[in-house]
Amino acid sequence: MNEIESSDEKWELRKGDFLIGVLEVYYKSDYWLTANFTPIDKFEQYREAFRNGHFYNNNINTDNWSFEQRREQISEFGIHLIRLSDQAVSRKFILHIKDERADFRFYLT
């Protein structure tokens, strides 16, 4: 695991061209990143979905729920992540947001 004192790694959460929020990474493990999440006004329409875990576990038994199902849910919303340092886009990711904390795992496409 890798504790980060300060990081320039920032990601944007977007729906199409609309900014929904900004993630500033402060912790990395082998597969997961933890970030401070700053929502933008447009995030409000998705807050309940994140609160209910729709982008994380869809409120169903995760033992029977594949990554492909998670990816399809994200695709339906048209939401993606952009890493600002190199403009890399991830349309395949798992993201859990609670208050100002975001935990996520991404796959570059």
N, CA, C and O atoms as a MOPAC input file, in Angstrom:
PM7 MOZYME 1SCF
protein

 N      0.84600 1    -1.18200 1     0.00000 1
 C      0.00000 1     0.00000 1     0.00000 1
 C      0.88400 1     1.23600 1     0.00000 1
 O      2.02800 1     1.19900 1     0.45300 1
 N      0.34700 1     2.31000 1    -0.50600 1
 C      1.15100 1     3.49300 1    -0.71000 1
 C      0.40000 1     4.73100 1    -0.22200 1
 O     -0.49200 1     5.22900 1    -0.90800 1
 N      0.75800 1     5.22000 1     0.95000 1
 C      0.16300 1     6.45000 1     1.48600 1
 C      0.77300 1     7.62300 1     0.72900 1
 O      1.98800 1     7.68300 1     0.54200 1
 N     -0.05000 1     8.53300 1     0.30500 1
 C      0.41600 1     9.68200 1    -0.45800 1
 C      0.27800 1    10.92700 1     0.39700 1
 O     -0.81500 1    11.24000 1     0.86900 1
 N      1.37200 1    11.63800 1     0.60000 1
 C      1.30800 1    12.86500 1     1.40400 1
 C      0.59900 1    13.96400 1     0.62600 1
 O     -0.29600 1    14.62800 1     1.14800 1
 N      0.99800 1    14.14700 1    -0.60400 1
 C      0.29900 1    15.08100 1    -1.47500 1
 C      0.36800 1    14.50500 1    -2.87900 1
 O      1.37800 1    13.92400 1    -3.27500 1
 N     -0.68100 1    14.66600 1    -3.60300 1
 C     -0.74100 1    14.06600 1    -4.93000 1
 C     -1.27500 1    15.07900 1    -5.91800 1
 O     -2.18100 1    15.86000 1    -5.62900 1
 N     -0.68300 1    15.03600 1    -7.08100 1
 C     -1.20600 1    15.85900 1    -8.16500 1
 C     -2.19900 1    15.06500 1    -9.00100 1
 O     -2.74000 1    15.57100 1    -9.98400 1
 N     -2.43700 1    13.80300 1    -8.59900 1
 C     -3.32800 1    12.96700 1    -9.38500 1
 C     -4.77800 1    13.37500 1    -9.14500 1
 O     -5.31600 1    13.24100 1    -8.04700 1
 N     -5.37900 1    13.87300 1   -10.20600 1
 C     -6.77900 1    14.29400 1   -10.15300 1
 C     -7.53000 1    13.62900 1   -11.29100 1
 O     -6.99600 1    13.41400 1   -12.37900 1
 N     -8.76900 1    13.31300 1   -11.01000 1
 C     -9.67000 1    12.71900 1   -11.98600 1
 C    -10.94400 1    13.55800 1   -12.03000 1
 O    -11.33800 1    14.16600 1   -11.03500 1
 N    -11.57200 1    13.58000 1   -13.19200 1
 C    -12.88700 1    14.19900 1   -13.31300 1
 C    -13.91100 1    13.11200 1   -13.57000 1
 O    -13.66900 1    12.17900 1   -14.33600 1
 N    -15.05200 1    13.24300 1   -12.92500 1
 C    -16.19600 1    12.37800 1   -13.16500 1
 C    -17.10800 1    13.16900 1   -14.09200 1
 O    -17.54300 1    14.26900 1   -13.75400 1
 N    -17.39500 1    12.60500 1   -15.26100 1
 C    -18.16100 1    13.32600 1   -16.27000 1
 C    -19.28400 1    12.47600 1   -16.83300 1
 O    -19.20500 1    11.24900 1   -16.88700 1
 N    -20.32600 1    13.16600 1   -17.24600 1
 C    -21.39100 1    12.56100 1   -18.05100 1
 C    -21.37200 1    13.32000 1   -19.36100 1
 O    -21.74300 1    14.49200 1   -19.42200 1
 N    -20.94000 1    12.64500 1   -20.39800 1
 C    -20.74000 1    13.34300 1   -21.66200 1
 C    -19.71000 1    14.44200 1   -21.45500 1
 O    -18.61000 1    14.18600 1   -20.96500 1
 N    -20.06700 1    15.65700 1   -21.82700 1
 C    -19.16100 1    16.79000 1   -21.64900 1
 C    -19.35600 1    17.51100 1   -20.31800 1
 O    -18.63500 1    18.46100 1   -20.01500 1
 N    -20.33100 1    17.06000 1   -19.51800 1
 C    -20.65500 1    17.76100 1   -18.28100 1
 C    -19.83900 1    17.23000 1   -17.10700 1
 O    -19.80400 1    16.02700 1   -16.84900 1
 N    -19.19100 1    18.14100 1   -16.40900 1
 C    -18.44300 1    17.80200 1   -15.20700 1
 C    -19.42300 1    17.52600 1   -14.07500 1
 O    -20.32800 1    18.32000 1   -13.81800 1
 N    -19.23500 1    16.39200 1   -13.39800 1
 C    -20.08400 1    16.00200 1   -12.27600 1
 C    -19.34300 1    16.16200 1   -10.95700 1
 O    -19.93900 1    16.52100 1    -9.94200 1
 N    -18.03500 1    15.89200 1   -10.97500 1
 C    -17.24900 1    16.01100 1    -9.75700 1
 C    -15.76700 1    15.82700 1   -10.03000 1
 O    -15.36100 1    15.41300 1   -11.11600 1
 N    -14.96700 1    16.14500 1    -9.01800 1
 C    -13.51600 1    16.03600 1    -9.11200 1
 C    -13.02900 1    15.12700 1    -7.98700 1
 O    -13.47300 1    15.24100 1    -6.84500 1
 N    -12.11400 1    14.22800 1    -8.32500 1
 C    -11.52500 1    13.31500 1    -7.35900 1
 C    -10.04100 1    13.63500 1    -7.23300 1
 O     -9.31600 1    13.60900 1    -8.22700 1
 N     -9.58500 1    13.93600 1    -6.02400 1
 C     -8.17000 1    14.20700 1    -5.75600 1
 C     -7.63400 1    13.04900 1    -4.92100 1
 O     -7.96700 1    12.90800 1    -3.74400 1
 N     -6.80100 1    12.22700 1    -5.54500 1
 C     -6.30900 1    10.99500 1    -4.92800 1
 C     -5.37300 1    11.31300 1    -3.77300 1
 O     -4.47900 1    12.15200 1    -3.89000 1
 N     -5.59500 1    10.62300 1    -2.64400 1
 C     -4.67300 1    10.76500 1    -1.51900 1
 C     -4.18100 1     9.42200 1    -0.98800 1
 O     -3.34900 1     9.39500 1    -0.08100 1
 N     -4.67200 1     8.31200 1    -1.52600 1
 C     -4.22700 1     6.99800 1    -1.06300 1
 C     -4.35200 1     6.00100 1    -2.20300 1
 O     -5.34400 1     5.99900 1    -2.93200 1
 N     -3.32800 1     5.14400 1    -2.35500 1
 C     -3.36400 1     4.09300 1    -3.36500 1
 C     -3.02700 1     2.77100 1    -2.71000 1
 O     -2.10000 1     2.68200 1    -1.90400 1
 N     -3.78600 1     1.74200 1    -3.06100 1
 C     -3.42000 1     0.38000 1    -2.69300 1
 C     -3.13100 1    -0.35000 1    -3.99900 1
 O     -2.99400 1     0.28500 1    -5.04500 1
 N     -3.03800 1    -1.64800 1    -3.95000 1
 C     -2.71500 1    -2.39500 1    -5.17000 1
 C     -3.70300 1    -2.15500 1    -6.29600 1
 O     -3.31000 1    -2.00800 1    -7.45300 1
 N     -4.99000 1    -2.11500 1    -5.96000 1
 C     -6.00800 1    -1.99900 1    -6.99800 1
 C     -6.94400 1    -0.81300 1    -6.82200 1
 O     -7.64000 1    -0.43900 1    -7.76700 1
 N     -6.97800 1    -0.22000 1    -5.65200 1
 C     -7.95200 1     0.82000 1    -5.34300 1
 C     -7.28200 1     2.14400 1    -5.07400 1
 O     -6.15700 1     2.19700 1    -4.57700 1
 N     -7.98200 1     3.22100 1    -5.40700 1
 C     -7.54700 1     4.56900 1    -5.07600 1
 C     -8.60800 1     5.18500 1    -4.17000 1
 O     -9.80000 1     4.91400 1    -4.31600 1
 N     -8.16300 1     6.00700 1    -3.24400 1
 C     -9.06700 1     6.74700 1    -2.38000 1
 C     -8.81200 1     8.22200 1    -2.62800 1
 O     -7.66500 1     8.65900 1    -2.72300 1
 N     -9.88700 1     8.98100 1    -2.73200 1
 C     -9.76300 1    10.38700 1    -3.11400 1
 C    -10.75200 1    11.24400 1    -2.34700 1
 O    -11.78500 1    10.77000 1    -1.87600 1
 N    -10.40900 1    12.51700 1    -2.23700 1
 C    -11.38600 1    13.50800 1    -1.78600 1
 C    -12.27900 1    13.79000 1    -2.98200 1
 O    -11.79400 1    14.00500 1    -4.09300 1
 N    -13.59100 1    13.78700 1    -2.75000 1
 C    -14.53700 1    14.02400 1    -3.82900 1
 C    -15.19900 1    15.37200 1    -3.65000 1
 O    -15.75900 1    15.67300 1    -2.59600 1
 N    -15.12500 1    16.18400 1    -4.70000 1
 C    -15.78400 1    17.48300 1    -4.71000 1
 C    -16.88300 1    17.44100 1    -5.77300 1
 O    -16.58600 1    17.44500 1    -6.96800 1
 N    -18.14300 1    17.40100 1    -5.35000 1
 C    -19.23600 1    17.34000 1    -6.33000 1
 C    -19.47600 1    18.70100 1    -6.97600 1
 O    -19.22400 1    19.74700 1    -6.37800 1
 N    -19.96200 1    18.65800 1    -8.18900 1
 C    -20.40600 1    19.84600 1    -8.91000 1
 C    -21.93900 1    19.76500 1    -8.92500 1
 O    -22.49700 1    18.68200 1    -8.75100 1
 N    -22.61400 1    20.88000 1    -9.12700 1
 C    -24.08200 1    20.91400 1    -9.07600 1
 C    -24.73800 1    19.76400 1    -9.83300 1
 O    -25.72900 1    19.20500 1    -9.36500 1
 N    -24.20400 1    19.40700 1   -10.98600 1
 C    -24.80100 1    18.35300 1   -11.80600 1
 C    -24.76200 1    16.99200 1   -11.11400 1
 O    -25.48400 1    16.08000 1   -11.51500 1
 N    -23.92900 1    16.84000 1   -10.07800 1
 C    -23.83800 1    15.57600 1    -9.35600 1
 C    -25.12600 1    15.25800 1    -8.59900 1
 O    -25.44800 1    14.08900 1    -8.38500 1
 N    -25.85600 1    16.28300 1    -8.19800 1
 C    -27.04600 1    16.07400 1    -7.35700 1
 C    -28.02800 1    15.06700 1    -7.95500 1
 O    -28.63200 1    14.29000 1    -7.21500 1
 N    -28.19600 1    15.06500 1    -9.25900 1
 C    -29.14700 1    14.14000 1    -9.86700 1
 C    -28.67900 1    12.68600 1    -9.79600 1
 O    -29.47000 1    11.77000 1   -10.02200 1
 N    -27.38400 1    12.46600 1    -9.47900 1
 C    -26.84200 1    11.10700 1    -9.36500 1
 C    -26.52500 1    10.72200 1    -7.92500 1
 O    -26.19700 1     9.56800 1    -7.65100 1
 N    -26.61900 1    11.67100 1    -7.00800 1
 C    -26.22600 1    11.42800 1    -5.61300 1
 C    -26.92200 1    10.20000 1    -5.03400 1
 O    -26.28500 1     9.38100 1    -4.37000 1
 N    -28.21100 1    10.06800 1    -5.27700 1
 C    -28.95800 1     8.94400 1    -4.70300 1
 C    -28.45700 1     7.61000 1    -5.25100 1
 O    -28.38100 1     6.62500 1    -4.51700 1
 N    -28.11900 1     7.57800 1    -6.52900 1
 C    -27.59100 1     6.34200 1    -7.11100 1
 C    -26.28500 1     5.95000 1    -6.44100 1
 O    -26.06900 1     4.77400 1    -6.15000 1
 N    -25.41400 1     6.91500 1    -6.19100 1
 C    -24.15800 1     6.61700 1    -5.50800 1
 C    -24.42400 1     6.25200 1    -4.05400 1
 O    -23.80500 1     5.33100 1    -3.52200 1
 N    -25.33400 1     6.96300 1    -3.41300 1
 C    -25.66100 1     6.68100 1    -2.01600 1
 C    -26.20200 1     5.26800 1    -1.86700 1
 O    -25.89500 1     4.58000 1    -0.89400 1
 N    -27.00100 1     4.83800 1    -2.82500 1
 C    -27.56200 1     3.49200 1    -2.79400 1
 C    -26.58600 1     2.43900 1    -3.29200 1
 O    -26.90300 1     1.24900 1    -3.30500 1
 N    -25.41600 1     2.86500 1    -3.69700 1
 C    -24.39700 1     1.93000 1    -4.13000 1
 C    -24.57000 1     1.43000 1    -5.54900 1
 O    -23.99500 1     0.40200 1    -5.90600 1
 N    -25.34000 1     2.12200 1    -6.36600 1
 C    -25.58200 1     1.63300 1    -7.72100 1
 C    -24.31800 1     1.50000 1    -8.55000 1
 O    -24.26900 1     0.68800 1    -9.47300 1
 N    -23.31200 1     2.26900 1    -8.24200 1
 C    -22.07900 1     2.16100 1    -9.00800 1
 C    -21.07000 1     1.26500 1    -8.29500 1
 O    -19.92200 1     1.14100 1    -8.72200 1
 N    -21.50700 1     0.65200 1    -7.22000 1
 C    -20.60500 1    -0.19300 1    -6.45000 1
 C    -21.15100 1    -1.60600 1    -6.31100 1
 O    -20.47800 1    -2.56700 1    -6.68200 1
 N    -22.36200 1    -1.74500 1    -5.78200 1
 C    -22.88800 1    -3.09700 1    -5.60900 1
 C    -24.34600 1    -3.24800 1    -6.03600 1
 O    -24.92000 1    -4.32800 1    -5.90000 1
 N    -24.93900 1    -2.19700 1    -6.54100 1
 C    -26.30300 1    -2.24400 1    -7.08300 1
 C    -27.33600 1    -2.79500 1    -6.09900 1
 O    -28.41400 1    -3.23700 1    -6.49700 1
 N    -26.98900 1    -2.76400 1    -4.80600 1
 C    -27.89400 1    -3.23100 1    -3.75200 1
 C    -28.33900 1    -4.68200 1    -3.92900 1
 O    -29.41800 1    -5.06200 1    -3.47600 1
 N    -27.51800 1    -5.47900 1    -4.57900 1
 C    -27.81100 1    -6.90100 1    -4.69600 1
 C    -26.59600 1    -7.69400 1    -4.25400 1
 O    -25.52600 1    -7.12500 1    -4.03900 1
 N    -26.75000 1    -8.97600 1    -4.11800 1
 C    -25.67400 1    -9.84700 1    -3.67300 1
 C    -24.49100 1    -9.75000 1    -4.63700 1
 O    -24.58900 1   -10.17500 1    -5.78800 1
 N    -23.38000 1    -9.19100 1    -4.16800 1
 C    -22.23200 1    -8.98400 1    -5.04400 1
 C    -21.55800 1   -10.29800 1    -5.41500 1
 O    -20.78800 1   -10.33500 1    -6.37400 1
 N    -21.82800 1   -11.38100 1    -4.68000 1
 C    -21.24200 1   -12.66700 1    -5.03800 1
 C    -21.76100 1   -13.14500 1    -6.39000 1
 O    -21.08500 1   -13.89500 1    -7.09400 1
 N    -22.96200 1   -12.70700 1    -6.74600 1
 C    -23.57100 1   -13.13000 1    -8.00800 1
 C    -23.61800 1   -11.99400 1    -9.02700 1
 O    -24.35400 1   -12.06800 1   -10.01100 1
 N    -22.84700 1   -10.96700 1    -8.79400 1
 C    -22.91000 1    -9.79200 1    -9.65600 1
 C    -21.54700 1    -9.55100 1   -10.26900 1
 O    -20.58400 1    -9.30000 1    -9.54500 1
 N    -21.44500 1    -9.62100 1   -11.55800 1
 C    -20.16200 1    -9.54800 1   -12.24600 1
 C    -19.73600 1    -8.10500 1   -12.51700 1
 O    -20.53800 1    -7.17200 1   -12.47500 1
 N    -18.44400 1    -7.96700 1   -12.79300 1
 C    -17.93500 1    -6.66100 1   -13.19100 1
 C    -18.64500 1    -6.18900 1   -14.44800 1
 O    -18.88200 1    -4.99200 1   -14.61600 1
 N    -18.98300 1    -7.11200 1   -15.32700 1
 C    -19.67400 1    -6.74700 1   -16.57100 1
 C    -21.01000 1    -6.06600 1   -16.26500 1
 O    -21.37600 1    -5.10500 1   -16.94100 1
 N    -21.73600 1    -6.54500 1   -15.26400 1
 C    -22.99300 1    -5.90600 1   -14.88400 1
 C    -22.73100 1    -4.50500 1   -14.33700 1
 O    -23.49000 1    -3.57900 1   -14.62000 1
 N    -21.67200 1    -4.34400 1   -13.56100 1
 C    -21.32100 1    -3.01100 1   -13.05600 1
 C    -21.01700 1    -2.07500 1   -14.21800 1
 O    -21.48600 1    -0.93800 1   -14.25300 1
 N    -20.22700 1    -2.56700 1   -15.16900 1
 C    -19.84100 1    -1.75400 1   -16.31600 1
 C    -21.06800 1    -1.34300 1   -17.13100 1
 O    -21.16000 1    -0.20300 1   -17.58700 1
 N    -22.00700 1    -2.26800 1   -17.31200 1
 C    -23.22000 1    -1.95100 1   -18.05700 1
 C    -24.01800 1    -0.85200 1   -17.36700 1
 O    -24.55500 1     0.03500 1   -18.03000 1
 N    -24.09800 1    -0.90400 1   -16.04400 1
 C    -24.81800 1     0.14000 1   -15.30900 1
 C    -24.17000 1     1.50300 1   -15.55600 1
 O    -24.86100 1     2.49000 1   -15.80800 1
 N    -22.84400 1     1.54800 1   -15.48100 1
 C    -22.11900 1     2.79400 1   -15.69800 1
 C    -22.35700 1     3.28400 1   -17.12000 1
 O    -22.57700 1     4.47600 1   -17.33600 1
 N    -22.31500 1     2.37100 1   -18.09500 1
 C    -22.54500 1     2.74300 1   -19.49400 1
 C    -23.93200 1     3.32700 1   -19.69400 1
 O    -24.09800 1     4.28600 1   -20.44700 1
 N    -24.93200 1     2.76000 1   -19.02600 1
 C    -26.30100 1     3.26500 1   -19.15800 1
 C    -26.38800 1     4.72400 1   -18.73400 1
 O    -27.11600 1     5.50600 1   -19.34500 1
 N    -25.65700 1     5.09100 1   -17.70100 1
 C    -25.66100 1     6.47800 1   -17.24000 1
 C    -24.77700 1     7.35900 1   -18.11300 1
 O    -24.90800 1     8.58300 1   -18.07000 1
 N    -23.88400 1     6.77400 1   -18.90000 1
 C    -22.98500 1     7.54800 1   -19.74300 1
 C    -21.93200 1     8.29200 1   -18.95300 1
 O    -21.46100 1     9.34800 1   -19.37600 1
 N    -21.55800 1     7.74100 1   -17.79600 1
 C    -20.58100 1     8.39400 1   -16.92500 1
 C    -19.20700 1     7.79100 1   -17.16300 1
 O    -19.07600 1     6.58400 1   -17.36300 1
 N    -18.17900 1     8.63900 1   -17.14100 1
 C    -16.81700 1     8.16500 1   -17.29700 1
 C    -15.86600 1     8.99600 1   -16.43500 1
 O    -16.21600 1    10.07300 1   -15.95300 1
 N    -14.66600 1     8.47300 1   -16.25600 1
 C    -13.61200 1     9.16000 1   -15.51400 1
 C    -12.53100 1     9.60400 1   -16.48800 1
 O    -12.23500 1     8.91400 1   -17.46300 1
 N    -11.94600 1    10.76800 1   -16.21300 1
 C    -10.81300 1    11.25300 1   -17.00000 1
 C     -9.68900 1    11.59700 1   -16.03800 1
 O     -9.87100 1    12.39300 1   -15.11600 1
 N     -8.51200 1    10.98600 1   -16.25900 1
 C     -7.33400 1    11.32800 1   -15.47100 1
 C     -6.73900 1    12.58600 1   -16.08300 1
 O     -6.37500 1    12.58600 1   -17.26000 1
 N     -6.63400 1    13.64500 1   -15.31500 1
 C     -6.25000 1    14.93900 1   -15.86200 1
 C     -4.80100 1    15.00000 1   -16.32000 1
 O     -4.48800 1    15.75300 1   -17.24300 1
 N     -3.91200 1    14.23500 1   -15.70800 1
 C     -2.49700 1    14.31900 1   -16.06600 1
 C     -2.22400 1    13.92600 1   -17.51000 1
 O     -1.32900 1    14.48500 1   -18.14300 1
 N     -2.98400 1    12.97300 1   -18.03600 1
 C     -2.74000 1    12.52200 1   -19.40400 1
 C     -4.01300 1    12.38500 1   -20.24100 1
 O     -3.96700 1    11.89600 1   -21.37000 1
 N     -5.14400 1    12.81400 1   -19.68800 1
 C     -6.44200 1    12.77000 1   -20.36000 1
 C     -6.89700 1    11.34000 1   -20.66700 1
 O     -7.71900 1    11.13000 1   -21.56000 1
 N     -6.36400 1    10.35700 1   -19.92900 1
 C     -6.79600 1     8.96500 1   -20.10000 1
 C     -8.24900 1     8.84000 1   -19.66500 1
 O     -8.65500 1     9.41900 1   -18.65700 1
 N     -9.02900 1     8.08500 1   -20.42600 1
 C    -10.45400 1     7.92800 1   -20.16300 1
 C    -10.72500 1     6.50800 1   -19.67400 1
 O    -10.21500 1     5.53500 1   -20.23100 1
 N    -11.53300 1     6.41000 1   -18.63000 1
 C    -11.97400 1     5.10700 1   -18.13600 1
 C    -13.49400 1     5.06700 1   -18.16200 1
 O    -14.16500 1     5.84300 1   -17.48200 1
 N    -14.01600 1     4.15400 1   -18.95200 1
 C    -15.45900 1     3.92100 1   -18.98000 1
 C    -15.80600 1     2.65500 1   -18.19200 1
 O    -16.97500 1     2.35700 1   -17.94700 1
 N    -14.76600 1     1.92400 1   -17.80500 1
 C    -14.93000 1     0.73000 1   -16.97800 1
 C    -14.32900 1     1.03400 1   -15.61800 1
 O    -13.11000 1     1.13200 1   -15.48000 1
 N    -15.17100 1     1.18000 1   -14.62700 1
 C    -14.66600 1     1.47800 1   -13.28900 1
 C    -15.69400 1     1.08600 1   -12.24800 1
 O    -16.87300 1     0.89100 1   -12.54500 1
 N    -15.21700 1     0.97900 1   -11.03200 1
 C    -16.08100 1     0.78600 1    -9.87800 1
 C    -15.84600 1     2.00100 1    -8.99800 1
 O    -14.69800 1     2.34200 1    -8.71600 1
 N    -16.89500 1     2.65200 1    -8.56500 1
 C    -16.76200 1     3.89600 1    -7.81100 1
 C    -17.78600 1     3.91800 1    -6.69100 1
 O    -18.97900 1     3.71200 1    -6.91600 1
 N    -17.30900 1     4.16800 1    -5.49600 1
 C    -18.19100 1     4.30600 1    -4.34100 1
 C    -17.93200 1     5.67200 1    -3.73800 1
 O    -16.79300 1     5.99700 1    -3.40200 1
 N    -18.96500 1     6.46700 1    -3.59800 1
 C    -18.83400 1     7.81300 1    -3.02400 1
 C    -19.68400 1     7.88200 1    -1.77200 1
 O    -20.87100 1     7.55600 1    -1.78400 1
 N    -19.06000 1     8.30700 1    -0.70200 1
 C    -19.79600 1     8.55900 1     0.53500 1
 C    -19.30300 1     9.88700 1     1.08000 1
 O    -18.14000 1    10.02600 1     1.45800 1
 N    -20.20000 1    10.85500 1     1.11500 1
 C    -19.88000 1    12.21100 1     1.55700 1
 C    -18.73600 1    12.75600 1     0.71000 1
 O    -18.88500 1    12.89600 1    -0.50400 1
 N    -17.59700 1    13.06600 1     1.32600 1
 C    -16.47600 1    13.66100 1     0.58300 1
 C    -15.39400 1    12.64900 1     0.23600 1
 O    -14.31300 1    13.02100 1    -0.21900 1
 N    -15.68500 1    11.36900 1     0.44900 1
 C    -14.69500 1    10.32400 1     0.16700 1
 C    -15.14600 1     9.47400 1    -1.01600 1
 O    -16.31400 1     9.10300 1    -1.12800 1
 N    -14.19800 1     9.17600 1    -1.89100 1
 C    -14.46400 1     8.30500 1    -3.03200 1
 C    -13.42400 1     7.19900 1    -3.05500 1
 O    -12.22700 1     7.45700 1    -2.92700 1
 N    -13.88000 1     5.97800 1    -3.21700 1
 C    -13.00700 1     4.83300 1    -3.42500 1
 C    -13.30000 1     4.31900 1    -4.82000 1
 O    -14.45800 1     4.10800 1    -5.18000 1
 N    -12.24700 1     4.11500 1    -5.61200 1
 C    -12.51000 1     3.66000 1    -6.96500 1
 C    -11.38100 1     2.80800 1    -7.52400 1
 O    -10.23700 1     2.83500 1    -7.07000 1
 N    -11.77600 1     2.05600 1    -8.53400 1
 C    -10.87400 1     1.19900 1    -9.29900 1
 C    -11.22700 1     1.45400 1   -10.75000 1
 O    -12.40500 1     1.51300 1   -11.10100 1
 N    -10.24000 1     1.60300 1   -11.58000 1
 C    -10.51900 1     1.95800 1   -12.96900 1
 C     -9.78100 1     1.02400 1   -13.92000 1
 O     -8.80000 1     0.37700 1   -13.55300 1
 N    -10.27600 1     0.97300 1   -15.13900 1
 C     -9.66100 1     0.24400 1   -16.22300 1
 C     -9.65000 1     1.17200 1   -17.42500 1
 O    -10.68800 1     1.71600 1   -17.80200 1
 N     -8.49500 1     1.35200 1   -18.02100 1
 C     -8.39400 1     2.27200 1   -19.15500 1
 C     -8.85500 1     1.55700 1   -20.41700 1
 O     -8.57300 1     0.37900 1   -20.63700 1
 N     -9.58300 1     2.32600 1   -21.24500 1
 C    -10.11000 1     1.75700 1   -22.49100 1
 C     -9.34800 1     2.29200 1   -23.67300 1
 O     -9.64200 1     1.93200 1   -24.81200 1

